[in-house]
């Protein structure tokens, strides 16, 4: 299973705990804010409650093609591989089902 961003070394609290996208505000402060990530559509406090749940969400998102969650907010030069690499998320082939 892919290691979700929130469980990498020194995660930024303003980044999605699933995919590492900049949320613009903390997803947890210290309790969940229920903000939805524009990139992967994970909801803070629902899809990222623990490492296992976040990892499963990330693997499913990647396995389904890692499409941008909110098309109207997608940056012009965005790519799933660049996004995940910049967040320090290593995707192994077996993670994608």
ZIDA-V739556 format. One record per residue. N is the residue number from 1. RES is the residue in three letters. BURIAL is + if it has 16 or more other ideal C-beta (glycine too) atoms within 10 Angstrom, else -. Layout:
# ZIDA-V739556
n	res	burial
N	RES	BURIAL
N	RES	BURIAL
This chain:
# ZIDA-V739556
n	res	burial
1	UNK	-
2	UNK	+
3	UNK	+
4	UNK	+
5	UNK	+
6	UNK	+
7	UNK	-
8	UNK	+
9	UNK	-
10	UNK	-
11	UNK	+
12	UNK	+
13	UNK	-
14	UNK	-
15	UNK	+
16	UNK	+
17	UNK	+
18	UNK	+
19	UNK	+
20	UNK	+
21	UNK	+
22	UNK	-
23	UNK	+
24	UNK	-
25	UNK	-
26	UNK	-
27	UNK	+
28	UNK	-
29	UNK	-
30	UNK	-
31	UNK	-
32	UNK	+
33	UNK	-
34	UNK	-
35	UNK	+
36	UNK	+
37	UNK	+
38	UNK	+
39	UNK	+
40	UNK	+
41	UNK	+
42	UNK	+
43	UNK	+
44	UNK	+
45	UNK	-
46	UNK	-
47	UNK	+
48	UNK	+
49	UNK	-
50	UNK	-
51	UNK	-
52	UNK	-
53	UNK	+
54	UNK	+
55	UNK	+
56	UNK	-
57	UNK	+
58	UNK	+
59	UNK	+
60	UNK	-
61	UNK	+
62	UNK	+
63	UNK	-
64	UNK	-
65	UNK	-
66	UNK	+
67	UNK	-
68	UNK	+
69	UNK	+
70	UNK	-
71	UNK	-
72	UNK	-
73	UNK	-
74	UNK	-
75	UNK	-
76	UNK	-
77	UNK	-
78	UNK	-
79	UNK	-
80	UNK	+
81	UNK	-
82	UNK	-
83	UNK	+
84	UNK	+
85	UNK	-
86	UNK	-
87	UNK	+
88	UNK	-
89	UNK	+
90	UNK	-
91	UNK	+
92	UNK	-
93	UNK	-
94	UNK	-
95	UNK	+
96	UNK	-
97	UNK	-
